[in-house]
Amino acid sequence: MLYLVGTPIGNTGDMSPRACEILANADIVACEDTRVTGLLLKDLGINAKKLFSYHEHNKAAAGPKLIEELAGGASVALVSDAGMPAISDPGQDLVKLAIEAGIEVTAVPGPIAAATALVLSGLPTTIWHFEGFFPSSGSARNERLERIKTLDGIIVIYEAPHRLLKLLSELESAGLADRRLAACRELTKKYEEVVRGTVTEVRAHFETTAPKGEFVLCLEGSAGGRSAAASGDWTELAAFLKSSGMKVKDISKAVSIAYGLPKNEVYDSLINQ
C-alpha cells in the first residue's frame, strides 16, 4: 500500500493522529529531504523504520525502486517537506507509477497551503483555480500570465519571497492592477500574515516591507469571466426561488453567495427581466 501522508505546513499541532500512526508503522517513509522529515518525526516522537530519499531530482531512479518495494509487499508512506504530497510535488509521478503497477494508493489528508490561504483570503471561494508555481521565465511564464487574465473564480499562486515583487509587477503590467489580492505568508506559523488589497496596493506594501516566508497569492478572477460562466446556471436557480415565493432581494443574496457574483448585478438583472 502507498500512503500519501499530509504533514503540517508550519504548526506541528496540525499533524493528525492517523498520520502519526501510518508514519510509525510504515516499512518505508519516502520524503523529499530526510533531514527535514527526520526532525519532524523526532518532534512528534515517531521512530520511523526507514527513511528513503525521493525528490524531483532523483525520482526517475528512486520511483521504480519504491515500486519494487511496494510490489514486494512493503508499505510506503510518502510525505513532502510540508503539506500534501503530489500537489506541486514529484509525488504525483510516484502515484502514477503505483496505479500503473496495480498497487493500491490511499491518502491521509493533511494541511494544504492553497486551501488554507483561500479560506483566509476573504474572496469568494465557489470557483477557484490552482496554478502552483509559475515557470521562472520565458514564453511559458508569459503564457501563464495571459491565461489567468480570463479565468473566472480565484486564482491561487505559489511564490517565493525573492520573486514576489517581480510577479506582482508582472500582474500589474498584464492589466490586473485593480484586481483584489490576498498575499498569505507563514501560514499556521507564529508570524502568519495576510495582506489584502488590490495588486497595486499589495505590491506597494511589500516595496516597503521586505517579503519573508513562502507566499500563497489568492487573486480575484475576471468578473466578466465569472458572469459568463455562471449566467446559464444562476438564472435557473433564480427562477426556482422566485417560483417558491422568495423576494427578489433575497434571491439576489442567495445567488450571490452560491455563485460568487456581485449581489447588485444579480438584483439589477432580475428586476430588468
C-alpha positions in Angstrom: 0.0 0.0 0.0 1.2 3.5 -0.9 0.0 6.1 1.7 0.1 9.8 0.7 0.5 11.4 4.1 -0.2 15.1 4.7 2.2 16.8 7.1 2.0 20.3 8.7 2.7 23.4 6.7 4.0 25.1 9.8 2.4 24.2 13.1 3.2 20.7 14.1 0.0 20.6 16.2 -1.9 20.1 12.9 -0.5 16.6 12.5 -3.3 14.1 12.7 -3.2 11.0 14.9 -3.8 8.8 11.9 -0.9 10.3 10.0 1.4 9.7 13.0 0.2 6.1 13.2 0.9 5.5 9.5 4.4 7.0 9.7 5.3 5.0 12.7 4.2 1.7 11.2 5.2 2.1 7.5 8.1 0.0 6.3 9.4 3.0 4.4 8.9 6.7 4.7 9.7 8.3 1.4 10.5 12.0 1.7 12.0 15.0 -0.2 14.6 15.7 2.5 15.4 13.0 5.1 16.8 15.7 7.4 13.6 17.8 7.3 11.4 14.7 7.8 13.7 13.3 10.4 13.4 16.4 12.5 9.6 16.4 12.2 9.4 12.7 13.2 11.7 13.4 16.2 9.4 16.3 17.3 6.4 14.0 17.1 8.2 11.2 19.0 8.0 8.8 16.0 10.7 6.3 15.2 10.4 5.5 11.5 11.6 2.1 10.4 13.4 3.5 7.3 13.7 6.9 5.6 14.1 6.9 1.8 15.0 10.0 -0.3 12.5 10.7 -3.1 12.5 14.1 -4.7 12.4 16.0 -8.0 16.0 15.3 -8.9 16.1 11.6 -8.2 12.5 10.5 -8.9 13.5 8.8 -12.2 15.7 6.3 -10.3 14.1 6.3 -6.9 10.5 5.9 -8.1 11.0 2.4 -9.6 12.8 1.3 -6.5 9.9 2.3 -4.4 7.5 0.5 -6.7 9.7 -2.7 -6.4 9.4 -2.4 -2.6 5.6 -1.9 -2.8 5.2 -4.8 -5.2 7.1 -7.0 -2.7 4.6 -6.2 0.0 6.2 -3.3 1.7 4.1 -0.4 3.0 5.3 3.1 1.9 4.3 6.4 3.4 5.1 9.3 1.1 5.5 12.8 2.5 6.6 16.2 1.2 8.6 18.7 3.2 5.2 20.3 4.1 1.6 19.9 3.2 0.1 17.2 1.0 2.4 15.2 -1.3 1.6 15.1 -5.0 0.5 18.7 -5.1 3.2 20.8 -6.9 5.3 17.9 -5.9 7.1 14.9 -7.5 4.8 12.6 -5.6 2.4 12.8 -8.5 4.8 10.7 -10.6 5.0 8.0 -7.9 1.2 7.8 -7.7 1.1 7.3 -11.5 3.7 4.5 -11.3 1.9 2.8 -8.5 -1.5 2.9 -10.2 0.1 1.5 -13.4 1.6 -1.3 -11.4 -1.7 -2.1 -9.8 -0.6 -1.0 -6.3 -3.3 0.4 -4.0 -3.0 4.0 -3.1 -4.7 5.9 -0.3 -4.4 9.4 1.1 -4.1 10.5 4.8 -5.4 14.1 4.4 -3.4 17.0 6.0 -2.9 20.7 5.7 -2.8 22.3 2.2 -1.4 25.8 1.8 -3.6 26.6 -1.2 -6.9 25.8 0.6 -5.7 27.4 3.8 -4.9 30.7 2.0 -8.2 30.5 0.1 -10.4 30.5 3.1 -8.4 33.3 4.7 -8.5 35.5 1.6 -11.9 36.9 2.1 -12.6 36.4 -1.6 -15.5 34.2 -3.0 -14.5 30.5 -2.8 -17.1 29.0 -5.0 -14.8 28.7 -8.0 -11.0 28.6 -7.8 -8.0 27.6 -9.9 -4.8 26.2 -8.6 -1.8 27.5 -10.5 1.1 26.5 -8.2 4.5 27.9 -9.1 4.8 29.8 -12.4 7.7 29.0 -14.7 10.6 31.1 -13.7 10.9 32.9 -17.1 10.4 32.8 -20.8 7.4 32.2 -23.0 5.9 29.6 -20.7 5.7 32.2 -17.9 4.2 34.8 -20.3 1.6 32.3 -21.5 0.5 31.5 -17.9 0.2 35.3 -17.2 -2.0 35.7 -20.3 -4.1 32.7 -19.4 -5.0 33.7 -15.9 -6.3 37.1 -17.2 -9.5 35.4 -18.4 -10.1 32.9 -15.7 -13.2 33.2 -13.6 -13.0 32.5 -9.9 -10.0 32.9 -7.6 -6.5 32.1 -8.9 -4.2 30.5 -6.3 -0.5 31.0 -7.0 2.6 29.9 -5.0 5.6 32.2 -4.9 9.0 32.5 -3.2 9.7 35.7 -1.3 12.6 36.8 -3.5 10.4 36.6 -6.6 7.2 38.1 -5.1 7.7 41.7 -6.3 8.6 40.6 -9.8 5.3 38.6 -10.1 3.2 41.5 -8.6 4.8 43.9 -11.2 4.0 41.5 -14.0 0.4 41.2 -12.8 0.2 45.0 -13.0 1.7 45.1 -16.4 -0.8 42.4 -17.6 -3.7 44.8 -16.7 -4.6 43.2 -13.4 -3.5 46.1 -11.1 -7.0 46.7 -9.8 -7.8 43.1 -9.1 -8.3 42.2 -5.4 -5.5 40.1 -4.0 -4.7 38.4 -0.7 -1.0 37.6 -0.1 -0.7 35.0 2.6 2.6 34.1 4.2 3.9 31.9 7.1 0.6 30.1 7.2 -0.2 28.4 10.6 3.1 29.7 11.9 3.8 32.3 14.6 4.1 35.2 12.2 1.2 34.3 9.9 0.1 37.3 7.9 -2.5 38.0 5.2 -2.1 41.3 3.3 -5.3 42.2 1.4 -5.9 44.9 -1.2 -5.5 45.4 -4.9 -2.5 44.1 -6.7 -1.0 47.6 -6.7 -1.7 48.1 -3.0 -0.1 44.8 -2.1 2.9 45.5 -4.2 3.3 48.9 -2.6 3.2 47.2 0.9 6.0 44.8 0.0 8.1 47.6 -1.6 8.5 49.0 1.9 8.2 45.8 3.9 10.6 43.1 2.7 8.8 39.8 1.8 9.7 37.0 4.1 8.5 33.4 4.1 6.8 31.4 1.4 3.7 33.1 -0.2 0.3 31.9 -1.4 -1.4 34.5 -3.5 -5.2 34.5 -4.0 -6.0 36.7 -7.0 -9.5 37.8 -7.9 -10.7 36.3 -11.2 -12.2 38.0 -14.2 -15.6 39.5 -13.3 -16.7 39.1 -16.9 -15.5 35.5 -16.9 -17.4 34.7 -13.8 -20.6 36.2 -15.1 -20.3 34.4 -18.4 -19.5 31.0 -16.8 -22.4 31.2 -14.3 -25.0 33.0 -16.3 -26.9 30.0 -17.6 -26.8 28.3 -14.1 -27.8 31.1 -11.8 -30.9 32.1 -13.8 -32.3 28.6 -13.4 -31.7 28.8 -9.6 -33.3 32.3 -9.5 -36.4 31.1 -11.4 -36.8 28.2 -9.0 -36.5 30.5 -6.0 -38.9 33.0 -7.5 -41.5 30.3 -8.1 -41.3 29.4 -4.4 -42.3 32.9 -3.5 -38.9 34.3 -2.5 -38.4 38.1 -2.8 -36.1 39.5 -5.4 -33.8 40.9 -2.7 -33.4 37.5 -1.0 -33.0 35.7 -4.4 -30.1 38.1 -5.2 -28.4 37.4 -1.9 -28.7 33.6 -2.4 -27.4 33.7 -5.9 -24.6 36.0 -4.9 -23.4 33.5 -2.2 -23.9 30.4 -4.4 -22.1 31.7 -7.5 -19.7 34.4 -6.2 -21.4 37.1 -8.2 -21.9 40.7 -7.2 -25.3 40.9 -5.4 -26.2 44.3 -7.1 -25.5 42.9 -10.6 -27.8 39.9 -9.9 -30.5 42.2 -8.5 -30.4 44.6 -11.4 -30.6 41.7 -13.8 -33.6 40.2 -12.1 -35.7 43.4 -11.9 -35.0 44.1 -15.6 -36.2 40.8 -16.8 
